[in-house]
Amino acid sequence: MAHNAQHITKQRGYTIIETMIAISLFLVVVMFGMTSLLNANLVSRKTQDLRSILDNLSFIMDDISRNLRTGYDYRCYDISASGPVVTGVPQSCAKGWAIIFKPQTYSSADTNQMAYSVTGGKIYKSTDSGANFIPVTLDEVTIQTVSASYSPFSVLGAPSPGSSDYQQPFVIIRLVGTITYKGVDTKFSLQTSVSQRLIDI
């Protein structure tokens, strides 16, 4: 009598060691992915914060430019001057740290003049003829003060035509400094120029 031998093949399953290795590899991949995601999020937040600070500086630059454009009787003060004053004739200067002028709203009924100054690393603004100044820059921003090679304001042609000056009043505004955010310094440099809208030639 013939007997048929039956061969049974046993299928081998995953061992505990192999399962643990697979889970470990999966966790490593997930951790790398989470780290990359968190780093990208931090970089994005830092970029947005820096963008907000730069937007604030751009707004300040626009504010100064707009008020100077519509104002008149510029008086620029260099490092030898103690501070902007409401009296005196219009004056130019190549390296100014402060400027005061009559705004568009100036009249016999409203004699308040407007002033901007850069001192102590900050930009200050006054709308009451320099009696009170308020800082307009953020705490993270440090503006470079006037030096031999740099000045926030340069004013040309400020004197009236009667003083033999026939150039239209013209102001160059430079903001150079550093943004310090979370221990990291980021340098910046902004510059614009503005001409007095009121004809004075």
C-alpha positions as a Markdown table, in Angstrom:
| # | Residue | x | y | z |
|---|---|---|---|---|
| 1 | Met | 0.0 | 0.0 | 0.0 |
| 2 | Ala | 1.4 | 3.3 | -1.0 |
| 3 | His | 1.3 | 6.3 | 1.4 |
| 4 | Asn | 1.3 | 9.9 | 0.1 |
| 5 | Ala | 3.6 | 12.0 | 2.2 |
| 6 | Gln | 2.1 | 15.4 | 2.9 |
| 7 | His | 4.6 | 18.2 | 3.4 |
| 8 | Ile | 3.1 | 21.0 | 5.4 |
| 9 | Thr | 5.0 | 24.4 | 5.0 |
| 10 | Lys | 4.7 | 26.6 | 8.0 |
| 11 | Gln | 4.6 | 30.3 | 7.3 |
| 12 | Arg | 6.9 | 32.3 | 9.6 |
| 13 | Gly | 5.4 | 35.5 | 11.2 |
| 14 | Tyr | 7.1 | 38.6 | 12.5 |
| 15 | Thr | 9.0 | 38.2 | 15.6 |
| 16 | Ile | 8.8 | 40.6 | 18.5 |
| 17 | Ile | 12.3 | 41.9 | 17.7 |
| 18 | Glu | 11.4 | 42.8 | 14.1 |
| 19 | Thr | 8.2 | 44.5 | 15.3 |
| 20 | Met | 10.1 | 46.6 | 17.8 |
| 21 | Ile | 12.7 | 47.6 | 15.1 |
| 22 | Ala | 9.9 | 48.6 | 12.7 |
| 23 | Ile | 8.2 | 50.7 | 15.4 |
| 24 | Ser | 11.5 | 52.3 | 16.4 |
| 25 | Leu | 12.3 | 53.3 | 12.8 |
| 26 | Phe | 8.8 | 54.7 | 12.4 |
| 27 | Leu | 9.2 | 56.8 | 15.6 |
| 28 | Val | 12.6 | 58.1 | 14.4 |
| 29 | Val | 11.1 | 59.2 | 11.1 |
| 30 | Val | 8.2 | 60.9 | 12.9 |
| 31 | Met | 10.6 | 62.7 | 15.3 |
| 32 | Phe | 12.6 | 64.0 | 12.4 |
| 33 | Gly | 9.5 | 65.2 | 10.7 |
| 34 | Met | 8.2 | 66.9 | 13.8 |
| 35 | Thr | 11.6 | 68.6 | 14.4 |
| 36 | Ser | 11.6 | 69.9 | 10.8 |
| 37 | Leu | 8.1 | 71.2 | 11.2 |
| 38 | Leu | 8.8 | 73.0 | 14.4 |
| 39 | Asn | 11.9 | 74.6 | 13.0 |
| 40 | Ala | 10.0 | 75.7 | 10.0 |
| 41 | Asn | 7.3 | 77.2 | 12.2 |
| 42 | Leu | 9.9 | 79.0 | 14.3 |
| 43 | Val | 11.6 | 80.5 | 11.2 |
| 44 | Ser | 8.2 | 81.5 | 9.9 |
| 45 | Arg | 7.3 | 83.3 | 13.1 |
| 46 | Lys | 10.7 | 85.0 | 13.3 |
| 47 | Thr | 10.3 | 86.2 | 9.7 |
| 48 | Gln | 6.9 | 87.5 | 10.4 |
| 49 | Asp | 8.0 | 89.4 | 13.5 |
| 50 | Leu | 11.0 | 90.9 | 11.6 |
| 51 | Arg | 8.6 | 91.9 | 8.8 |
| 52 | Ser | 6.3 | 93.7 | 11.3 |
| 53 | Ile | 9.3 | 95.6 | 12.7 |
| 54 | Leu | 10.5 | 96.6 | 9.2 |
| 55 | Asp | 6.9 | 97.6 | 8.4 |
| 56 | Asn | 6.9 | 99.9 | 11.5 |
| 57 | Leu | 10.2 | 101.5 | 10.2 |
| 58 | Ser | 8.7 | 102.0 | 6.7 |
| 59 | Phe | 5.6 | 103.6 | 8.3 |
| 60 | Ile | 7.8 | 106.0 | 10.2 |
| 61 | Met | 9.8 | 106.8 | 7.1 |
| 62 | Asp | 6.5 | 107.5 | 5.2 |
| 63 | Asp | 5.2 | 109.7 | 8.1 |
| 64 | Ile | 8.3 | 111.8 | 8.1 |
| 65 | Ser | 8.3 | 112.1 | 4.3 |
| 66 | Arg | 4.7 | 113.0 | 4.0 |
| 67 | Asn | 4.8 | 115.7 | 6.7 |
| 68 | Leu | 8.0 | 117.2 | 5.3 |
| 69 | Arg | 6.6 | 117.3 | 1.8 |
| 70 | Thr | 3.6 | 119.3 | 2.8 |
| 71 | Gly | 5.5 | 121.4 | 5.4 |
| 72 | Tyr | 7.8 | 124.3 | 4.9 |
| 73 | Asp | 10.5 | 126.5 | 6.7 |
| 74 | Tyr | 12.8 | 123.5 | 7.4 |
| 75 | Arg | 15.3 | 124.1 | 10.2 |
| 76 | Cys | 18.0 | 121.4 | 10.4 |
| 77 | Tyr | 20.2 | 120.9 | 13.5 |
| 78 | Asp | 23.6 | 119.3 | 13.3 |
| 79 | Ile | 25.6 | 117.9 | 16.2 |
| 80 | Ser | 26.7 | 121.3 | 17.4 |
| 81 | Ala | 23.1 | 122.4 | 18.1 |
| 82 | Ser | 21.6 | 121.5 | 21.5 |
| 83 | Gly | 18.1 | 120.9 | 20.2 |
| 84 | Pro | 15.4 | 122.0 | 17.8 |
| 85 | Val | 13.8 | 125.4 | 18.6 |
| 86 | Val | 10.8 | 127.1 | 17.1 |
| 87 | Thr | 12.5 | 130.4 | 16.5 |
| 88 | Gly | 15.0 | 131.3 | 13.8 |
| 89 | Val | 15.1 | 131.3 | 10.1 |
| 90 | Pro | 15.1 | 128.2 | 7.8 |
| 91 | Gln | 18.5 | 126.6 | 7.7 |
| 92 | Ser | 20.2 | 123.7 | 5.9 |
| 93 | Cys | 22.7 | 121.3 | 7.3 |
| 94 | Ala | 24.6 | 118.3 | 5.8 |
| 95 | Lys | 24.6 | 116.2 | 8.9 |
| 96 | Gly | 21.5 | 116.8 | 11.0 |
| 97 | Trp | 20.2 | 114.8 | 14.0 |
| 98 | Ala | 17.0 | 116.9 | 14.3 |
| 99 | Ile | 14.6 | 118.8 | 12.0 |
| 100 | Ile | 11.7 | 121.2 | 12.8 |
| 101 | Phe | 9.3 | 122.7 | 10.4 |
| 102 | Lys | 5.9 | 124.3 | 10.0 |
| 103 | Pro | 3.3 | 121.7 | 9.0 |
| 104 | Gln | 0.5 | 122.2 | 6.5 |
| 105 | Thr | -1.9 | 123.0 | 9.3 |
| 106 | Tyr | 0.3 | 125.9 | 10.6 |
| 107 | Ser | -1.6 | 129.2 | 10.9 |
| 108 | Ser | -2.0 | 132.2 | 13.2 |
| 109 | Ala | -4.7 | 130.1 | 15.0 |
| 110 | Asp | -2.5 | 127.0 | 15.3 |
| 111 | Thr | 1.2 | 127.8 | 15.6 |
| 112 | Asn | 2.4 | 124.3 | 16.6 |
| 113 | Gln | 5.4 | 123.2 | 14.6 |
| 114 | Met | 6.4 | 119.6 | 14.0 |
| 115 | Ala | 9.8 | 118.1 | 14.8 |
| 116 | Tyr | 11.7 | 114.8 | 14.4 |
| 117 | Ser | 14.9 | 113.9 | 16.2 |
| 118 | Val | 17.2 | 110.9 | 16.4 |
| 119 | Thr | 18.8 | 110.6 | 19.8 |
| 120 | Gly | 19.7 | 107.7 | 22.2 |
| 121 | Gly | 19.1 | 105.2 | 19.4 |
| 122 | Lys | 15.5 | 106.2 | 19.0 |
| 123 | Ile | 13.4 | 108.4 | 16.7 |
| 124 | Tyr | 11.3 | 110.9 | 18.4 |
| 125 | Lys | 8.4 | 113.0 | 17.1 |
| 126 | Ser | 6.9 | 116.3 | 18.4 |
| 127 | Thr | 3.7 | 118.0 | 17.3 |
| 128 | Asp | 3.8 | 120.8 | 19.8 |
| 129 | Ser | 6.9 | 122.8 | 18.6 |
| 130 | Gly | 9.3 | 120.5 | 20.4 |
| 131 | Ala | 7.8 | 120.9 | 23.9 |
| 132 | Asn | 7.1 | 117.2 | 24.1 |
| 133 | Phe | 8.7 | 114.4 | 22.2 |
| 134 | Ile | 7.4 | 110.8 | 22.0 |
| 135 | Pro | 9.4 | 107.8 | 20.7 |
| 136 | Val | 8.0 | 106.3 | 17.5 |
| 137 | Thr | 10.4 | 103.3 | 17.1 |
| 138 | Leu | 9.9 | 99.9 | 18.7 |
| 139 | Asp | 12.1 | 98.7 | 21.6 |
| 140 | Glu | 13.8 | 96.2 | 19.3 |
| 141 | Val | 15.1 | 98.9 | 17.0 |
| 142 | Thr | 18.3 | 100.9 | 17.6 |
| 143 | Ile | 18.9 | 103.8 | 15.2 |
| 144 | Gln | 22.5 | 104.9 | 14.6 |
| 145 | Thr | 23.1 | 108.5 | 15.8 |
| 146 | Val | 24.8 | 111.2 | 13.8 |
| 147 | Ser | 28.5 | 110.7 | 13.3 |
| 148 | Ala | 31.3 | 111.8 | 10.9 |
| 149 | Ser | 30.1 | 109.3 | 8.3 |
| 150 | Tyr | 26.4 | 109.2 | 8.9 |
| 151 | Ser | 23.5 | 111.5 | 9.6 |
| 152 | Pro | 19.7 | 110.9 | 9.7 |
| 153 | Phe | 18.9 | 114.2 | 8.0 |
| 154 | Ser | 20.5 | 116.2 | 5.3 |
| 155 | Val | 18.7 | 119.4 | 4.3 |
| 156 | Leu | 19.5 | 121.5 | 1.2 |
| 157 | Gly | 18.0 | 124.8 | 0.0 |
| 158 | Ala | 16.2 | 125.5 | 3.2 |
| 159 | Pro | 16.8 | 129.3 | 3.3 |
| 160 | Ser | 14.4 | 131.6 | 1.5 |
| 161 | Pro | 15.2 | 133.0 | -1.9 |
| 162 | Gly | 15.8 | 136.4 | -0.3 |
| 163 | Ser | 19.0 | 134.9 | 1.3 |
| 164 | Ser | 20.5 | 134.2 | -2.2 |
| 165 | Asp | 19.4 | 130.6 | -2.0 |
| 166 | Tyr | 17.3 | 129.6 | -5.0 |
| 167 | Gln | 17.3 | 125.9 | -4.6 |
| 168 | Gln | 14.0 | 124.2 | -3.8 |
| 169 | Pro | 14.1 | 122.8 | -0.2 |
| 170 | Phe | 15.2 | 119.1 | -0.3 |
| 171 | Val | 15.6 | 116.6 | 2.5 |
| 172 | Ile | 17.5 | 113.3 | 2.5 |
| 173 | Ile | 16.3 | 110.9 | 5.3 |
| 174 | Arg | 18.5 | 107.9 | 6.3 |
| 175 | Leu | 17.7 | 105.4 | 8.9 |
| 176 | Val | 20.5 | 103.0 | 9.7 |
| 177 | Gly | 20.5 | 100.7 | 12.6 |
| 178 | Thr | 20.0 | 97.3 | 14.1 |
| 179 | Ile | 17.0 | 95.1 | 15.0 |
| 180 | Thr | 17.7 | 93.0 | 18.1 |
| 181 | Tyr | 15.1 | 90.2 | 18.3 |
| 182 | Lys | 15.5 | 87.1 | 20.5 |
| 183 | Gly | 19.3 | 87.7 | 20.8 |
| 184 | Val | 19.9 | 88.0 | 17.1 |
| 185 | Asp | 21.0 | 91.3 | 15.5 |
| 186 | Thr | 19.7 | 92.2 | 12.0 |
| 187 | Lys | 21.2 | 95.3 | 10.4 |
| 188 | Phe | 19.0 | 97.5 | 8.2 |
| 189 | Ser | 19.4 | 100.6 | 6.1 |
| 190 | Leu | 16.6 | 102.7 | 4.7 |
| 191 | Gln | 16.9 | 105.9 | 2.7 |
| 192 | Thr | 14.5 | 108.3 | 0.9 |
| 193 | Ser | 14.4 | 111.9 | -0.3 |
| 194 | Val | 11.6 | 114.4 | -0.3 |
| 195 | Ser | 11.2 | 117.9 | -1.8 |
| 196 | Gln | 9.0 | 120.6 | -0.3 |
| 197 | Arg | 5.8 | 120.8 | -2.3 |
| 198 | Leu | 5.4 | 124.5 | -1.7 |
| 199 | Ile | 7.4 | 126.4 | -4.4 |
| 200 | Asp | 10.3 | 128.2 | -2.8 |
| 201 | Ile | 12.8 | 129.2 | -5.5 |
